[in-house]
Amino acid sequence: MGKQEIIKIIRNKKPEMESRYGVQRLGLFGSYVKERQRKKSDIDILV
């Protein structure tokens, strides 16, 4: 899974997160943003 695919998933989930939990912003950070992820890297999402 690449950075663009993760961003697409985050964008698709944002409306649900807004309505259920009042989330205003979501962001991606860490190794995926820098495109330095490895096979065992986790996905870091800022809420």
Secondary structure, 3 states (H helix, E strand, C coil): CCHHHHHHHHHHHHHHHHHHHCCCCCEEECCCCCCCCCCCCCCEEEC
